[in-house]
Amino acid sequence: MKWNLSVPLAMMLAVTPIMLLAQQGGGGGGGGGQRQQGQGQAGAAGQRTGRGTMTQTRDQARQQQRQRLHTQATTQQRDQYRTCDQSMQQARTQTRDLARSASGKTFNADEARRQHQQLQEQLRTMQQDRERLHQGLNQEQQAAIQERNQKMQQMHERIQNRLQEMNQELSKTEPNGKRVSEQARATERDMNAYRNEYRKMGDDLGLKDE
């Protein structure tokens, strides 16, 4: 029996170009994937660079504003700032003294009431000094500390609430000295936070003593 070699040979010649095209197509797809990956990495790098540039620009703008605000600070504003800071220190001292005296073995309700009254007057003076300072600032200075000033106002209201609670306890015929002492110490903590915020404001505006 004789084999007809022309048929298998024709089939091989027909299949070979198809296989070559498939291999080229696969290679091309791989190259396209690599190109897409490279483009994605380049895009991510570009985004990081853009964000870095924006952050640097914001930092520069913030630094420029800080320098400008420090230049605008006047001697009168620094004096007002210092006066208010001293009022805060006196109020903190009075609060600490009240807490100590109320926690003693012999609690004197009348003395605690007197100290509480002095503390209320001192806080009123402190608030007036801060408002006077704020009114003496120009528009740019006020805008720069608007958020911080609102935070301080909230702190001041919390301190006032503490004093009101203390007053309710001292208004009793036989007030609890331990409770008064705890309220005074809580008031002192709030006043410490208030003063820290106030000093940050002074640093922002260039009012703190170097």
Beta strands, then each sheet from edge to edge (+ up, - down):
end
